[in-house]
Amino acid sequence: MAKTNYQSVDEYIGMQAVDQQAALEELRQFIRSQIPPTAQEGISYQIPMYKYQGSLVGFASYEKHYSFVTANASTLEQFRAELKGYKFSPSAIQLPYGKPLPTELLGRIIQQRIVENEGLATKKKQK
């Protein structure tokens, strides 16, 4: 994928391969259904990212998979046992195109990220 200066998530999804767009839009809508209404959708480091009291989660498109990205490298370690069967790095899970979205697992990861960000925001306010 050529480097592009995406201005919106709609533009990001629209610039991906046509056969990948439905999966990306499904993940987008799922994330939006799980995050607080005050969370913001935008582009960060040229991928869609959602912010709520700091960077929360996002996603990225690749030729053979798309990734669900956490903004905290330690979060996925807590879900290691449940991630068997998926390729993952410290901050991203590879999701194969054409397979059902693991909504239950992703929902719990999103909720964990919300708790983490709220905890960090509370600590900052106490200083």
Secondary structure, DSSP 8 states (H G I E B T S, - for coil): -------SHHHHHHTS-HHHHHHHHHHHHHHHHHS-TT-EEEEETTEEEEESSSEEEEEEE-SSEEEEEESSTTTGGGGGGGGTTS-B-SSEEEEETTS---HHHHHHHHHHHHHHHHHHHHHHHH-
